[in-house]
Structure formats: C-alpha cells, structure tokens
Amino acid sequence: MRYPGVIVLSVLETISYDTWLTITRFPCSVTIREDLANSLVDIGFIYLKDGRYGITELGELFLNNALNRNTIN
C-alpha cells in the first residue's frame, strides 16, 4: 500500500521528538497503522524494539532532507 508523504513525515517527526512511538499513537486510521509501521520497518526508516518503534539513522536522514529542502545530507 502507498501512503501520503505527509503521514510518513508525521510519523518520523513524532518519533524523532518523542524517541519512541507505540502503534496506537500513529497519526492515521487504525486500519492502516500496522501496515504502515511494517512498511517503514521494511525500508529501514524505523525499527521495532520491545513493542515500540524508534527512528533509524536512515529515517533521521530522510526526515532532515525532507524538512530542509535546500540541504541534502
């Protein structure tokens, strides 16, 4: 399934500020939360540990590049 970039960025931004995110706090409808989380884990943007999701280095890099359009790290 494809997800709007704004949802992916919102998830990554939330994790970058809060350090951890449980699946119930994902900013989308309950029917796509698990699939969205699995997709982000599969591409390496987030990881799952002890039932919570954290952001990876790749996720931080993607988020930084998306939010700072004039700089690519």
N, C-alpha and C positions, 0 to 999 in steps of 0.2 A: 504494500500500500504506500502511496505517496502522501507526504504531509506538507502543509504550507510551511515555508521557511520561517514565518513568524512564530509558529508553535515550537519548532526546533530551537530557534534562538531563545525563546522564552524559557524553555526547559534548561538549556545550557546556562543562561544568565542566572536563573534561580539557583542552580547547583553551584555556580561559581561564587555566589554571595553566601549561600547557606551551608556550603561544603557537602551536605548530604540531602537527599530528597527521597522520600518514600513514594511509592507509586500512587498513593491516594492524593498526593499533592500536585500531580501533574496538571498543568493548566489546559485540560481538554476533556472531552466527554469520557465517561467511564468505559465505553465500548472500545475505544482505541488506545487506551493507556498502555496495556500490556504489549500490544503490537508495536506501538511507538517506542517503548522502552527497549524491547528486544531489537528493534531496528537500529537504534542508537548504540546499543552494545555491540551489535554485529559489525558496524562500520568503525567502531573504536572511539566514539565520542564520549561515551560514558561506560562505567563498569558497575557491576553488582557485587556487593560485599555485605554479608550479614543482613540480607533483606533490604538494603538501602542502596541507592545509586549515587555514585560520585562522578565528577568530571575528570576525564583523562587529559594528558598534555595535548593530544591532538584536538580534543574538544575545546580546550582553552585557546589554542591557536586559531581554530576555525571561528570561535566567538570573537576573538580580538580582531581578526581580519574582517569579519562581517560588520563589526561596530565601528571600526576605524578605516573607512573606505580609502583613505589616502595613503595607508601604510600596509604593506604586506610583509609579514614576518616569516 
